[in-house]
Amino acid sequence: MKFLLVYYTGTYNTRYLSNQISEKLALRGHAVDKVEINRETPIVSTEGYDYVGFSYPIYGFNTPLAFDKYVKKLKFTKGQKYFIYKNSGETLGMNNASSRGILRLMKRRKAVFAGEYHFVMPYNIHFKYDEDFVKEILIKDDKLAQIMIYNLENQKIERIKSKFIYNFSAFFVGIVKIAGNVNSFLYKVDKDKCVNCMKCVKDCPEKNIYVKKGKIKFHHHCDMCMRCSFFCPTNAIKIGFLDWWHWKVNGDYKLAKLASEGAPEKPYITKDSKGFYKCFHKTFTNIDEEYQRLFGDVETENNEKQAI
Ligand SMILES: Cc1cc2nc3c(=O)[nH]c(=O)nc-3n(C[C@H](O)[C@H](O)[C@H](O)COP(=O)(O)O)c2cc1C
């Protein structure tokens, strides 16, 4: 089959996920094309694809604005199949509301829903996850990707239900979609730390950063994706109110390296996990159980080979 994966990414978690899924699909003999959305991405044709997969990082229980803008411009043929594989730092029920806009849009386009999946990825905002936690997340994501592909191949439709109260609340938190425009008036670069590497200018997906008279400046069409401050090698970028609240993560997680190291020595999330970590136990257990049901209890790598 022919797949088109359309995704937006800030700090490359969604890119990592899309690459993993693309590799697995290719292993299964499918043809895959990928489109990463940024301000200059041309609108692609969806014609000829059996499935179009949409992916985005959840921002304030919603889709990123740049994702919305791009997807609205895509043309669909009646009856075209699509699926969603979204990701976020945690699995709070409110996150379920994030896809309501795209589901509505696709319904209007008369596209056919083929399933929705929610992957956990490490936070790129708020606080940095421990390496062992990230390793565990990546193992669960690997399993979920296999479950998703199995379901798509077998026309099994997985739905994520959202409650009215989540949709209602997420609508108001949706202000985050334009918060970056205001917040970018507050962005500053610490002159003492900045080494003028221009990474932030070159890499901004929204082309929101520029240089004027040797100084780094910001326009006001920021999506708050965090790429600039997250990857800044000297942590020189102050991201307005997020910085005031210390809602900032600086430094690449090095996902490929962590994935290659396998499972942590002892499970990070257990039934005794407390507070913030509690919600992950149910999510991870559900993935493990479904994986076991579909593929049995053999190693991930073997499953992929077996499935082929
Ligand atoms: C502005 C902003 C808002 C976010 N809001 C949420 C949220 O509502 N729920 C959540 O679980 N994670 C949230 N996150 C975390 C991201 O969804 C998560 O880290 C994601 O994997 C980032 O993907 P990316 O690297 O492709 O940009 C937010 C991140 C940012 C930058």
The ligand as an SDF file (V2000), in Angstrom:
LIG
                    3D

 31 33  0  0  0  0  0  0  0  0999 V2000
    3.5180   25.0700   23.6660 C   0  0  0  0  0  0  0  0  0  0  0  0
    3.4780   23.6360   24.0860 C   0  0  0  0  0  0  0  0  0  0  0  0
    2.3420   23.1120   24.6550 C   0  0  0  0  0  0  0  0  0  0  0  0
    2.2960   21.7630   25.0520 C   0  0  0  0  0  0  0  0  0  0  0  0
    1.1430   21.2770   25.5570 N   0  0  0  0  0  0  0  0  0  0  0  0
    1.0640   19.9840   25.9210 C   0  0  0  0  0  0  0  0  0  0  0  0
   -0.1570   19.4580   26.3860 C   0  0  0  0  0  0  0  0  0  0  0  0
   -1.1960   20.1200   26.4190 O   0  0  0  0  0  0  0  0  0  0  0  0
   -0.1750   18.1610   26.7920 N   0  0  0  0  0  0  0  0  0  0  0  0
    0.9520   17.3690   26.7440 C   0  0  0  0  0  0  0  0  0  0  0  0
    0.8900   16.2310   27.1550 O   0  0  0  0  0  0  0  0  0  0  0  0
    2.1210   17.8410   26.2450 N   0  0  0  0  0  0  0  0  0  0  0  0
    2.2000   19.1200   25.8330 C   0  0  0  0  0  0  0  0  0  0  0  0
    3.3720   19.6070   25.3000 N   0  0  0  0  0  0  0  0  0  0  0  0
    4.5120   18.6800   25.1010 C   0  0  0  0  0  0  0  0  0  0  0  0
    4.6370   18.1980   23.6570 C   0  0  0  0  0  0  0  0  0  0  0  0
    3.3760   17.8130   23.1290 O   0  0  0  0  0  0  0  0  0  0  0  0
    5.5950   17.0020   23.5450 C   0  0  0  0  0  0  0  0  0  0  0  0
    6.8110   17.2100   24.1900 O   0  0  0  0  0  0  0  0  0  0  0  0
    5.8290   16.6310   22.0780 C   0  0  0  0  0  0  0  0  0  0  0  0
    6.4220   15.3510   22.0400 O   0  0  0  0  0  0  0  0  0  0  0  0
    6.7290   17.5990   21.3250 C   0  0  0  0  0  0  0  0  0  0  0  0
    6.8490   17.1470   19.9890 O   0  0  0  0  0  0  0  0  0  0  0  0
    7.8450   17.7880   18.9170 P   0  0  0  0  0  0  0  0  0  0  0  0
    9.2560   17.5410   19.4350 O   0  0  0  0  0  0  0  0  0  0  0  0
    7.5870   17.0820   17.6550 O   0  0  0  0  0  0  0  0  0  0  0  0
    7.5640   19.2370   18.8420 O   0  0  0  0  0  0  0  0  0  0  0  0
    3.4430   20.9330   24.8820 C   0  0  0  0  0  0  0  0  0  0  0  0
    4.5980   21.4610   24.2960 C   0  0  0  0  0  0  0  0  0  0  0  0
    4.6180   22.7960   23.9030 C   0  0  0  0  0  0  0  0  0  0  0  0
    5.8680   23.3170   23.2660 C   0  0  0  0  0  0  0  0  0  0  0  0
  1  2  1  0
  2  3  1  0
  2 30  2  0
  3  4  2  0
  4  5  1  0
  4 28  1  0
  5  6  2  0
  6  7  1  0
  6 13  1  0
  7  8  2  0
  7  9  1  0
  9 10  1  0
 10 11  2  0
 10 12  1  0
 12 13  2  0
 13 14  1  0
 14 15  1  0
 14 28  1  0
 15 16  1  0
 16 17  1  0
 16 18  1  0
 18 19  1  0
 18 20  1  0
 20 21  1  0
 20 22  1  0
 22 23  1  0
 23 24  1  0
 24 25  2  0
 24 26  1  0
 24 27  1  0
 28 29  2  0
 29 30  1  0
 30 31  1  0
M  END
$$$$
